[in-house]
């Protein structure tokens, strides 16, 4: 085999060997932007598990702690809520408007009695 072939083969094999933790972090960042709090919790756990599979203790410890915080937030606020704060604020404003309208309708119905 030529040295050039060996170097080329090594580069191909090295590029095929990916870091599962890093890939899981990339997926986490996508979910964090567009997902729900529950999806962010699950994605953070997936990152921790990827580092565990790669036997990278520091990454596992860090992402286990991050997952704990993300999952606690999801459990307290609701797993179905959007992960982005501005999306949650928009949703809260919509809920508040519906509640105001319902209260106004109730007052109006009570006045007619």
Secondary structure, DSSP 8 states (H G I E B T S, - for coil): --HHHHHHHHHHHHHHS--HHHHHHHHHHHHHHHSBHHHHHHHHHHHHHHHHHTT-HHHHHHHHHHHHHHHHHHHHH-TTSBSSHHHHHHHHHHHHHHHHHHHHHHHHHHHH-
